[in-house]
């Protein structure tokens, strides 16, 4: 499937086939393909909780406005955005420096500058921390959905859920924000796929301010 087809055919489907599972190798391929998303300073402040068992999904169902796709989809992801993923000493930050050094970069000359720049860009206020985490994790989430479609999977991103309740129910540390939930599986062929919703045109999107 070429990229144009992926973009046109990707849909947020409401009905999943509960009898058709997503094989683990395919799920891994989807996630690793989605991880190619861009990220500021390559900090990648995203993580996923992958729910496949019925008990976990039923627990989430109560916190997500009883959207039945939570239990019908074979996989539901809690997408996490780490607000501390820019800080010195964070495992991902330190791994990033280690990988840069392994590639031959003069990391000691860059380390202080990168840490200070990341602090100014992402850590100067609580608003900036959330913006950094959610913006970059949003890139990842969209890449996940496109990766899924390219592999023949369907998805539905969900914003309607109790964030604090979900954090408490699944023991999610406070440094994480939850931008969305993502159902993953196969569209139920017995359901009706609604017509695509309208999208802004070029003329609607491009603006100027005299």
N, C-alpha and C positions, 0 to 999 in steps of 0.2 A: 504494500500500500504506500503510495507516494505521499508527501507531506500535505499536498493540497487535499487529497482524499481524507486524510486523517483529520484535518481541520474542519472539513465540511461534514464528515460523518460522525464526529464526536458529539454525543448528546448526553444530557443529564437524564438518565432513564429512571423512571419511578418504580418499575416492576422488574424484579430479578427472578430468574429460574432457581428456585430453592433446591432443585434436584441436581444441579450441575455445578460441581466444585471447581475451584481454581487450583490446579496442581502447584505444589510448592516451587518447582523449578521455574514455572511461568511467572509466579508471583515475585520470585527473586529477580528474574530478568526485568520485570516491569519496574521494580524499585531501583535497581542498579542503573537502568536506562534513564529513569527520571532524575537520578542523582547527578546527571550531567548538566543540570540547570546552573545558570550563572549565580555567583555569590560574591558580595563585596569582600575583598581581601581573601577570598576563598574560605571564609569562616564557616560556611555551611551550618547555620544555626537551626537545623531541622532534625527531628527524630520522628519515629512512628511507633505507635502501639498497634499491633496487628491482632485483631480479635477474630477467632474462627470458631470457638466453642459456643454452644448455645447459651450457657449460663452467663457468660460475659456479655454476649449481645443482648440478652434479656435485661440485664442490669443497666446497660446503656439505653435500651429502648425506653425505659421509664424516665430517663433524663433528656430524651430527644423527642419530646412531643408525641411519643408513641408512633413514630413514623415506621410503618411496617417494613420498609426496605432495610431497616437495621437488622431484622432477624431473617429476612428473605435472602439477602445477599450473602454469599458464602464467606466473604471477607469484609470486615469493616475496619477502617484505620482511624485512629485518633491521631491527628496531625499536630505535632508539637513544635512550638517556636521558642527557642531558648534565649531569654533576655540577657543572659550572662555570657554568651558565647564569644564575646569580644575581649574578655578579661584575661590578663596574664595569669598563667597557671591553669586555665581551663583545659581539660584534656584535648579538645579539638584544636584549640589555639596552639598548644605545644606540639601536637601532632603535625600541624600545618608547618611550623618552623622546622621540625625534623625532616619532613618530606622536601621542603625547600633546600635544606642543607644537602640532602642526599642527591638532589638533582644538580648540585654544583654551585648553587647560589651562595654569595657571600652574606650569609644570614646574620652574622654578628653586626655587620654594618647597617643592616636593614631592620633588625629586631626592634630597637628603641623607637625608630621612626614609625614603624607599623603600629606598635602598641600605643604610642601617643596619638597617632592619627585615628585609630579605632576608638580610643577613649573619647576623643572630641566628636567624632561622627556618631558613635553609637551609645556612649555612656554618659553624656553630659546631662541628661535628665531622664525621668521615667518615661516621658513621652517618646524620647529618642530611642530608648531601649526597646519599647514595644514596636515602634516603627521599624527599627532595624530587624528585629526578629520576625515580624509578620511580613514585611516586604520580601525578605529573602526566602522565607518559607512559602510565601505565595508563588514565587518563581518555581520552587520545587513542586508544589501541589499541582500547578498547571502542567508542568512537565510530566508528572505522574499520570495525569489524565490523558495526555497525548500519547505517552508511552503505552498505556493500557489499550487505547484504541488501535494503535499500530500493531498490537499483538492479538487483536480480536476480542478484547475485553470491553465491557461497558462499566461506566462509573456514574456516581452522583455525589457531588459535594454538598454538604449540609451545614447550614449556619444556625439552624433552629435547635439549640440544645442548651442545657444549663451548664455553663462553663465551670462555675465553682463546685457544683454538685458532682460533675464528672471528675474533676481533680481530686475531690475527696473520695469518691467511690473507687477510683483506680490508683490511689496513693501517688498521684503525680506531684512532684516537688513544685514549690511555689515559683521557682524561676521560670517555669514554662507557662506560656500563653497557649491557648488552643484556638487557632484560627478557624478550623473546620473539622468536620468528620468526613470521611470518604468511603462510600460503599463501592465495592468492586465485585464484579461477577459477569453474568451473561443475561442479556435482556430476555424476559420471559416471552416466548413466541406466541403464547396464548393471549397476551395483552395487546392493547392498541398503542402504537407509538404515535404520540401527538405530532402535529406538523411543527417544523422549526419555528421558534419565535423570531420576531423581527429583530434586526440589528441596525445600529446606526450606519449610515453611509459615510463615504469619504467627506462629503460636504457637511455632514452633521458633526463629524469628529474634529476636523481641522478648524481651529479658531484663531482669531487675532484680537488684540486689545489696543485700539488707537489711543 
